[in-house]
């Protein structure tokens, strides 16, 4: 973790923000963040965990492209040397543009519509964007050692990966992904009437349906996300037939990602962004409950 003293020194030396106020935020499970203010302006200083400067820089390239297209995304502010990411004792650090606005809610139908429309707009905009160091979907390894953390995890994850493979992923619509479009990543600035999407920490090329399934997951599943799904489909980025064919399978895969993620955090005693190990256990338990439901649905005639 970068200390406040070290952060202030880097802000002064590299970004010319001597005397800036710094407030710890740390609202994410995979990052450390600080609110930075100086001269009436605001920014967000951010590091990512695990530390990968190349991946982080690629994600910020996407954020910059979206900002240039008129979609607020938290573009990085270059240092006096022209760098967007700097190294602080092996930890990549960036200073991001502040994106004002209200966090959206996955349960509010109006917010769901805005999430669906914004996500589709982001996907459409990024279809013409090329980013160096893009990773390719997906990263889940059913043989990973951490999946032995509980008796059920490996089998559930392997089954979800197999179901995804059976979709023939090459037949899906691919593009650059956000990978975790939770409601709080969307920012609605009411005076401007523009919704932004922040937290671009990596560049991943994969099925656009993965992002849509992620948004649906946070909204409580397809049965509770009609407004979100319809708003997304109305933009015509992904065919309706593709969503009808593959949504439930991709949602199952998305919950397997959750199981894989929290199993790894438990196995490595990773408490980044949380208060206690119980938070990781709750995340794994929720994945277990959902995967059971989705496995039963898949097995039904």
Secondary structure as the mmCIF struct_conf table of DSSP 4:
data_model
#
loop_
_struct_conf.conf_type_id
_struct_conf.id
_struct_conf.beg_label_comp_id
_struct_conf.beg_label_asym_id
_struct_conf.beg_label_seq_id
_struct_conf.end_label_comp_id
_struct_conf.end_label_asym_id
_struct_conf.end_label_seq_id
HELX_RH_AL_P HELX_RH_AL_P1 UNK A 4 UNK A 15
TURN_TY1_P TURN_TY1_P1 UNK A 18 UNK A 19
STRN STRN1 UNK A 21 UNK A 24
BEND BEND1 UNK A 28 UNK A 30
STRN STRN2 UNK A 31 UNK A 38
TURN_TY1_P TURN_TY1_P2 UNK A 39 UNK A 40
STRN STRN3 UNK A 41 UNK A 48
BEND BEND2 UNK A 49 UNK A 50
HELX_RH_AL_P HELX_RH_AL_P2 UNK A 53 UNK A 68
TURN_TY1_P TURN_TY1_P3 UNK A 69 UNK A 70
HELX_LH_PP_P HELX_LH_PP_P1 UNK A 75 UNK A 75
STRN STRN4 UNK A 76 UNK A 76
HELX_LH_PP_P HELX_LH_PP_P2 UNK A 77 UNK A 78
TURN_TY1_P TURN_TY1_P4 UNK A 80 UNK A 81
BEND BEND3 UNK A 82 UNK A 82
BEND BEND4 UNK A 84 UNK A 85
STRN STRN5 UNK A 86 UNK A 88
TURN_TY1_P TURN_TY1_P5 UNK A 89 UNK A 90
STRN STRN6 UNK A 91 UNK A 97
BEND BEND5 UNK A 101 UNK A 101
STRN STRN7 UNK A 102 UNK A 103
HELX_LH_PP_P HELX_LH_PP_P3 UNK A 104 UNK A 104
BEND BEND6 UNK A 106 UNK A 107
HELX_RH_AL_P HELX_RH_AL_P3 UNK A 109 UNK A 126
TURN_TY1_P TURN_TY1_P6 UNK A 127 UNK A 128
TURN_TY1_P TURN_TY1_P7 UNK A 132 UNK A 133
STRN STRN8 UNK A 135 UNK A 136
BEND BEND7 UNK A 137 UNK A 137
TURN_TY1_P TURN_TY1_P8 UNK A 142 UNK A 143
HELX_RH_3T_P HELX_RH_3T_P1 UNK A 145 UNK A 149
BEND BEND8 UNK A 150 UNK A 150
TURN_TY1_P TURN_TY1_P9 UNK A 151 UNK A 152
HELX_RH_AL_P HELX_RH_AL_P4 UNK A 153 UNK A 166
TURN_TY1_P TURN_TY1_P10 UNK A 167 UNK A 167
HELX_RH_3T_P HELX_RH_3T_P2 UNK A 169 UNK A 171
BEND BEND9 UNK A 172 UNK A 172
STRN STRN9 UNK A 174 UNK A 177
BEND BEND10 UNK A 179 UNK A 179
HELX_RH_3T_P HELX_RH_3T_P3 UNK A 183 UNK A 185
STRN STRN10 UNK A 186 UNK A 189
TURN_TY1_P TURN_TY1_P11 UNK A 190 UNK A 193
STRN STRN11 UNK A 194 UNK A 197
STRN STRN12 UNK A 204 UNK A 207
HELX_RH_AL_P HELX_RH_AL_P5 UNK A 208 UNK A 218
TURN_TY1_P TURN_TY1_P12 UNK A 219 UNK A 220
BEND BEND11 UNK A 221 UNK A 221
HELX_RH_3T_P HELX_RH_3T_P4 UNK A 222 UNK A 224
HELX_RH_AL_P HELX_RH_AL_P6 UNK A 226 UNK A 233
TURN_TY1_P TURN_TY1_P13 UNK A 234 UNK A 236
BEND BEND12 UNK A 237 UNK A 238
HELX_RH_AL_P HELX_RH_AL_P7 UNK A 240 UNK A 267
TURN_TY1_P TURN_TY1_P14 UNK A 268 UNK A 269
TURN_TY1_P TURN_TY1_P15 UNK A 272 UNK A 273
BEND BEND13 UNK A 274 UNK A 276
HELX_RH_AL_P HELX_RH_AL_P8 UNK A 277 UNK A 299
#
